[in-house]
């Protein structure tokens, strides 16, 4: 290597180290906080546990309250709804009052807990279109969530704050914020009146030392918001440059054959510089892979965005919601589902209407439109899977346990909190992107899809950055010790 090139390596490493050392110390420390306290979120199970039970409407012999709930057929007729409907949800969302969330076919989404723009909120007893939730509704929803109306404090309406940067909340903005007596904050959708995020006092305090600062969220929501992703990307690239030049300098200064006059392999007489030289070489690969995988978490310049064809969920669901003539009423469905039912969801499975009854667990009880127990026809589901993509279906594997690409993380972690049922089916297609589609045989729903781009992200981000590897995840605190 020429003298001038060596000098540039020295200078680059020195000044990048000076400029970025505090940033990297913060990234290391905040990453360790994130191992135990994640960014606030509302998990599927938390949402179901705090929803008031629909069956409680009929407590103390007040069966009229349940009988007053409209069936989907009655609801659509009274509302004068003419467009195709993909899905209906019935739950006590606005201050504990029962409402239907109607998802038009064009606005359908694979995530049952996420509402897209265009979802319509209707009173479950009158079919009236409900206006946006105001402060009074927000306080009532918070009281229903907490089970107690005492000690609530309305904190106002906002578009976004330090704990609601998630794009998953865009469909619910603006948000109402309510403080509970125990210091927890609830965020209530102004569109539907449902609680969409909770943030405990502990989560909020630790997040200032964790995810909030780790993701450089102080730059979000202000003048630098549009440049946030570029800033994170380029800081990561500069960090990689610092690690690479430091490695080159470290190797150049190390005497592999003949020690220096001091008898050491390193030329530095001071303890700190020797420590930096030796540890820099020992941990160079780890540091570089960590900074690189952090960059990959941002999907920089859409490197993991795939040209693969979109999975056609209609192959499993069939047409828009229909066949509801003469279907069971909510009261009949709740009687069949049993006490503690939090939510009823009407959807299509293999071309026929099915009601999914959710209790406090994410796995629903399936009923047909006449309130009889329903089970997905495995043979029909198997045959329908071939229509998910315009490519040959190679095979369908049955996963009875988690593997490298389908696994669950702790609820507080970045990729945790979603429902990951077992067993599932993995459909492997012979398209150019080698797409895999995960299907829940219990509900007939598409859970996720992974093509070659997303599998690359699994390796380059999730594995290298947080060591999402089952032999470690299943043997904590081995995972903790290794990551720290």
C-alpha positions in Angstrom: 0.0 0.0 0.0 1.4 3.4 -0.9 2.4 5.9 1.7 -0.4 8.4 0.7 -3.1 5.7 0.9 -1.9 4.6 4.3 -2.0 8.2 5.5 -5.6 8.6 4.2 -6.5 5.4 6.1 -5.0 6.8 9.3 -6.6 10.2 9.0 -10.0 8.8 8.0 -10.1 6.4 10.9 -8.9 9.0 13.4 -11.3 11.7 12.5 -14.3 9.4 12.0 -13.6 8.0 15.4 -13.5 11.4 17.0 -16.6 12.5 15.2 -18.7 9.4 15.8 -17.4 7.9 19.0 -20.2 9.3 21.2 -22.9 8.3 18.6 -21.6 4.8 18.6 -21.4 4.6 22.4 -25.0 5.7 22.4 -26.0 3.1 19.8 -24.3 0.3 21.8 -25.9 1.4 25.2 -29.4 2.0 23.8 -29.3 -1.3 21.9 -28.7 -3.1 25.2 -31.7 -1.2 26.7 -33.8 -2.4 23.7 -33.0 -6.0 24.6 -35.3 -5.6 27.5 -37.6 -2.7 26.8 -38.9 -2.1 23.4 -40.7 0.7 21.6 -44.3 0.9 22.9 -46.8 -1.2 21.0 -50.2 -2.8 21.5 -49.9 -6.5 20.9 -52.7 -8.6 19.6 -53.1 -10.4 23.0 -53.1 -7.1 24.9 -55.8 -5.7 22.7 -58.0 -8.7 23.1 -57.5 -8.9 26.9 -58.6 -5.3 27.4 -61.6 -5.3 25.1 -64.8 -5.6 27.0 -66.6 -8.9 26.4 -69.5 -8.7 24.0 -71.3 -11.3 26.0 -71.3 -8.9 29.0 -73.9 -6.8 27.2 -76.4 -9.4 28.3 -75.4 -9.7 31.9 -78.0 -9.6 34.7 -80.7 -10.9 32.4 -80.5 -7.9 30.0 -80.8 -10.0 26.9 -82.4 -7.1 25.1 -79.0 -5.5 24.8 -77.6 -8.5 22.9 -80.8 -8.9 20.9 -80.5 -5.3 19.8 -77.2 -6.0 17.9 -77.8 -6.0 14.2 -76.8 -8.9 12.1 -74.4 -8.1 9.1 -77.3 -8.4 6.7 -79.5 -6.0 8.7 -76.5 -3.6 9.2 -75.8 -3.4 5.5 -79.4 -3.0 4.6 -80.1 -0.2 7.1 -76.9 1.6 6.2 -77.8 1.4 2.5 -74.3 0.0 1.8 -73.9 -1.1 -1.8 -70.2 -1.7 -2.3 -68.5 -5.1 -1.9 -67.3 -5.8 1.7 -64.2 -7.7 2.5 -64.6 -8.0 6.2 -66.8 -7.0 9.2 -65.7 -6.7 12.8 -68.0 -6.4 15.8 -66.5 -5.3 19.1 -67.0 -2.9 21.9 -64.6 -0.2 20.8 -66.0 3.2 21.5 -66.2 3.6 25.3 -67.3 0.0 25.5 -70.2 0.5 23.1 -70.6 -2.1 20.3 -69.6 -1.0 16.8 -69.1 -2.6 13.4 -65.9 -1.9 11.5 -66.6 -2.4 7.8 -63.7 -2.9 5.5 -64.6 -2.3 1.8 -63.1 -4.9 -0.5 -60.7 -2.5 -2.1 -59.3 -1.5 1.3 -58.8 -5.1 2.6 -55.7 -5.8 4.7 -54.1 -9.1 5.8 -53.6 -7.7 9.3 -56.8 -7.9 11.3 -55.7 -5.5 13.9 -54.7 -2.7 11.5 -57.3 -0.4 10.0 -56.8 1.2 6.6 -58.1 4.5 5.5 -61.6 4.0 4.2 -62.7 1.6 7.0 -66.2 2.6 8.0 -67.4 2.7 11.7 -71.1 1.9 12.2 -73.2 1.7 15.3 -74.0 -2.0 15.9 -77.6 -1.2 17.0 -78.7 1.5 14.6 -76.3 1.2 11.6 -75.7 4.9 11.8 -72.3 6.2 10.5 -70.4 7.3 13.6 -68.4 10.6 13.6 -64.8 10.8 14.7 -64.2 10.2 18.3 -64.0 13.3 20.5 -62.4 13.7 23.9 -65.5 12.4 25.7 -65.4 9.2 23.6 -61.6 8.9 24.2 -62.1 9.1 28.0 -64.9 6.5 27.8 -62.7 4.1 25.8 -59.8 4.6 28.2 -62.2 3.8 31.1 -63.4 0.7 29.4 -59.8 -0.4 28.8 -58.7 0.2 32.4 -62.0 -1.1 33.9 -62.2 2.1 36.0 -63.2 5.6 35.2 -61.3 7.1 38.2 -58.1 9.0 37.8 -58.3 9.5 34.1 -56.6 12.6 32.7 -57.2 13.8 29.1 -53.9 15.0 27.6 -55.2 16.3 24.3 -55.2 15.4 20.6 -52.1 15.0 18.6 -50.9 13.7 15.2 -47.6 12.2 16.4 -45.4 12.2 19.5 -42.2 10.4 20.7 -44.1 7.1 21.1 -46.3 7.0 18.1 -43.9 7.3 15.1 -45.0 3.9 13.8 -46.5 4.1 10.3 -48.9 1.4 11.4 -50.8 4.2 13.3 -51.2 6.5 10.2 -54.7 5.1 9.6 -55.8 6.1 13.1 -54.5 9.7 13.2 -55.2 12.1 14.8 -54.8 10.4 18.2 -56.2 11.2 21.6 -53.9 10.7 24.5 -55.2 9.8 28.0 -53.3 9.2 31.2 -54.4 6.5 33.6 -54.1 6.7 37.3 -51.1 4.3 37.3 -49.2 6.6 34.9 -49.8 4.6 31.8 -50.7 6.5 28.6 -53.4 5.2 26.1 -53.6 6.4 22.6 -57.1 6.3 21.1 -58.0 6.5 17.4 -60.0 9.6 16.5 -61.4 7.6 13.6 -62.8 4.6 15.4 -62.5 5.4 19.1 -60.5 2.2 19.8 -57.3 2.1 21.9 -54.4 1.6 19.4 -51.4 1.9 21.6 -50.4 1.8 25.3 -47.3 3.2 26.8 -46.5 2.5 30.5 -44.5 5.0 32.5 -41.6 2.5 32.6 -41.6 2.0 28.8 -41.6 5.8 28.2 -38.7 6.5 30.6 -36.6 3.6 29.3 -37.3 4.5 25.7 -35.5 7.8 26.0 -32.4 5.7 26.7 -33.5 2.9 24.3 -35.5 2.8 21.0 -36.3 6.5 20.9 -32.6 7.6 20.9 -31.4 4.4 19.1 -33.5 5.1 16.1 -32.6 8.8 16.2 -36.3 9.6 16.7 -35.5 13.2 18.0 -35.1 13.9 14.3 -38.6 12.8 13.5 -41.6 15.1 13.3 -39.6 18.3 12.8 -37.8 20.1 10.0 -35.4 17.1 9.6 -38.2 14.5 9.3 -37.9 14.1 5.5 -34.2 13.5 5.8 -34.3 11.1 8.8 -33.8 7.9 6.9 -30.9 9.4 4.9 -29.2 10.7 8.0 -29.4 7.2 9.7 -28.2 5.6 6.5 -25.2 7.8 6.0 -24.2 7.8 9.6 -24.1 4.0 9.4 -22.0 4.1 6.2 -19.6 6.5 7.9 -19.4 4.1 10.8 -18.6 1.2 8.4 -15.9 3.4 6.8 -14.4 4.0 10.3 -14.5 0.2 11.1 -12.9 -0.7 7.8 -10.1 1.8 7.9 -9.5 1.0 11.5 -9.1 -2.7 10.6 -6.7 -1.8 7.8 -4.6 0.4 10.1 -4.7 -2.2 12.8 -3.3 -4.9 10.5 -0.7 -2.6 9.1 0.6 -1.7 12.6 0.6 -5.3 13.8 4.0 -7.1 13.7 3.1 -10.7 12.7 6.7 -11.9 12.3 9.1 -9.6 14.1 8.1 -7.8 17.2 8.9 -4.2 17.9 11.9 -3.2 20.0 9.7 -3.4 23.1 9.0 -7.1 22.4 5.4 -6.4 21.6 3.4 -6.9 18.4 1.8 -3.5 18.8 3.8 -0.3 18.6 1.8 1.6 21.2 3.4 2.0 24.6 0.3 3.4 26.3 -2.2 1.0 27.9 -5.2 2.6 26.3 -3.8 2.6 22.8 -2.6 -1.0 23.1 -6.1 -2.0 24.3 -7.6 -0.1 21.4 -5.3 -1.8 18.9 -5.8 -5.4 20.2 -9.5 -5.2 20.8 -10.1 -3.4 17.6 -8.6 -6.3 15.7 -10.4 -8.9 17.8 -13.8 -7.3 17.4 -13.4 -5.7 13.9 -15.6 -8.3 12.1 -18.3 -8.1 14.8 -18.3 -4.3 14.8 -18.5 -4.1 11.0 -21.3 -6.7 10.8 -23.2 -4.9 13.5 -23.0 -1.5 11.8 -23.7 -3.0 8.4 -26.8 -4.9 9.7 -28.1 -1.7 11.3 -27.9 -0.1 7.9 -29.8 -3.1 6.5 -32.6 -2.5 9.0 -33.4 0.7 7.1 -33.9 -1.2 3.8 -31.6 1.5 2.3 -32.5 2.5 -1.2 -35.1 -0.3 -1.2 -32.5 -3.0 -1.7 -34.9 -5.6 -0.1 -38.0 -4.4 -2.0 -38.9 -7.2 -4.3 -40.4 -7.3 -7.8 -42.2 -10.5 -6.9 -45.9 -10.7 -7.8 -48.3 -9.8 -5.0 -49.8 -12.8 -3.2 -53.5 -13.0 -4.2 -55.3 -13.7 -0.9 -58.6 -13.9 -2.8 -57.5 -17.4 -3.9 -58.2 -18.6 -0.4 -61.0 -16.2 0.6 -63.0 -16.2 -2.6 -65.2 -13.3 -3.5 -66.2 -10.4 -1.3 -68.2 -11.1 1.8 -71.6 -12.6 0.9 -73.9 -15.5 1.5 -75.2 -13.8 4.7 -78.9 -14.2 4.0 -80.6 -15.8 6.9 -77.3 -16.0 8.9 -77.2 -16.1 12.7 -77.6 -13.0 14.8 -74.7 -11.8 17.0 -76.6 -13.0 20.0 -76.8 -16.5 18.6 -73.2 -16.5 17.6 -72.2 -15.3 21.1 -74.2 -18.1 22.7 -72.4 -20.6 20.5 -69.0 -19.0 21.1 -69.4 -18.9 24.9 -68.8 -16.2 27.5 -65.7 -14.0 27.3 -65.9 -13.5 23.5 -64.3 -10.1 22.7 -64.8 -9.8 19.0 -66.7 -11.4 16.1 -65.2 -11.2 12.6 -67.0 -12.1 9.4 -64.8 -13.0 6.5 -64.8 -15.4 3.6 -62.9 -18.7 3.7 -62.7 -20.8 0.6 -65.8 -19.0 -0.9 -68.1 -19.2 2.1 -68.8 -16.8 5.0 -67.1 -17.7 8.3 -67.3 -16.1 11.7 -64.1 -15.9 13.8 -64.9 -15.5 17.5 -62.0 -14.2 19.5 -61.6 -14.5 23.3 -58.6 -13.3 25.1 -56.3 -15.5 23.0 -55.3 -14.8 19.4 -56.6 -18.2 18.2 -60.2 -17.8 17.2 -63.1 -20.2 17.4 -64.6 -20.7 13.9 -68.3 -20.8 13.3 -70.3 -20.9 10.1 -72.9 -18.3 9.2 -75.5 -20.3 11.1 -73.4 -20.4 14.3 -72.4 -24.0 13.9 -68.8 -25.2 14.5 -66.7 -24.8 11.4 -63.4 -26.4 10.3 -61.4 -25.4 7.2 -61.4 -28.2 4.6 -57.7 -29.1 4.4 -58.1 -30.7 1.0 -59.9 -27.7 -0.4 -57.3 -25.3 1.2 -54.5 -27.3 -0.3 -56.0 -27.1 -3.7 -56.7 -23.4 -3.5 -53.1 -22.5 -2.4 -51.9 -23.0 -6.0 -53.8 -19.8 -7.0 -51.9 -17.5 -4.6 -49.2 -16.7 -7.2 -49.0 -16.9 -11.0 -46.3 -19.5 -10.8 -46.1 -23.3 -10.3 -46.5 -24.6 -6.8 -43.5 -26.8 -6.0 -44.6 -28.2 -2.6 -46.3 -27.5 0.7 -44.4 -28.1 3.9 -46.0 -28.5 7.3 -44.2 -26.6 10.1 -45.0 -28.0 13.5 -42.3 -25.9 15.2 -40.5 -22.6 14.6 -37.5 -22.5 12.2 -35.0 -20.0 11.0 -37.5 -18.0 8.9 -40.7 -18.5 10.9 -40.3 -17.9 14.6 -41.7 -15.8 17.5 -39.8 -13.1 19.4 -40.6 -11.6 22.8 -43.5 -9.2 22.6 -41.4 -6.1 23.4 -38.9 -6.7 20.6 -39.0 -5.0 17.2 -40.4 -8.0 15.4 -42.4 -9.4 18.4 -46.0 -9.1 19.5 -47.6 -10.5 16.4 -49.5 -13.8 16.3 -47.3 -16.7 15.2 -49.5 -19.8 15.4 -48.4 -23.4 15.0 -48.7 -25.6 13.1 -48.7 -23.8 9.7 -48.2 -24.6 6.1 -45.4 -23.2 3.9 -46.2 -23.1 0.2 -43.0 -23.0 -1.9 -43.5 -21.5 -5.4 -41.2 -21.8 -8.4 -41.3 -18.1 -9.4 -38.1 -16.1 -10.1 -38.0 -14.8 -6.5 -38.6 -18.3 -5.0 -41.5 -17.1 -2.9 -42.7 -18.9 0.2 -46.1 -18.2 1.6 -47.1 -19.1 5.2 -50.7 -20.2 5.7 -52.6 -20.9 8.9 -54.6 -24.1 8.2 -56.9 -23.3 11.2 -58.2 -20.1 9.7 -57.2 -20.4 6.0 -55.4 -17.0 6.3 -52.2 -16.0 4.7 -49.8 -15.1 7.5 -46.8 -13.8 5.6 -44.7 -14.3 2.5 -41.0 -14.4 2.0 -39.2 -14.1 -1.3 -35.4 -14.1 -1.9 -35.2 -10.4 -1.0 -36.9 -10.8 2.4 -34.9 -13.9 3.2 -31.8 -11.9 2.5 -33.0 -9.3 4.9 -33.5 -12.0 7.5 -29.8 -12.9 7.2 -28.4 -9.4 6.8 -30.5 -7.6 9.4 -32.3 -9.9 11.9 -29.5 -12.4 12.3 -26.5 -10.1 12.3 -28.0 -7.3 14.3 -30.0 -9.0 17.0 -29.0 -12.6 16.6 -32.5 -14.0 16.0 -31.2 -17.6 16.0 -33.3 -20.2 17.7 -30.4 -22.0 19.4 -29.6 -18.7 21.2 -33.2 -17.4 21.6 -34.2 -20.7 23.2 -31.3 -20.7 25.6 -31.4 -17.4 27.4 -29.3 -16.0 29.1 -26.9 -17.4 26.5 -28.4 -15.0 23.9 -28.1 -12.0 26.3 -24.5 -12.7 27.1 -23.6 -13.2 23.4 -25.3 -10.1 22.3 -24.0 -7.8 25.0 
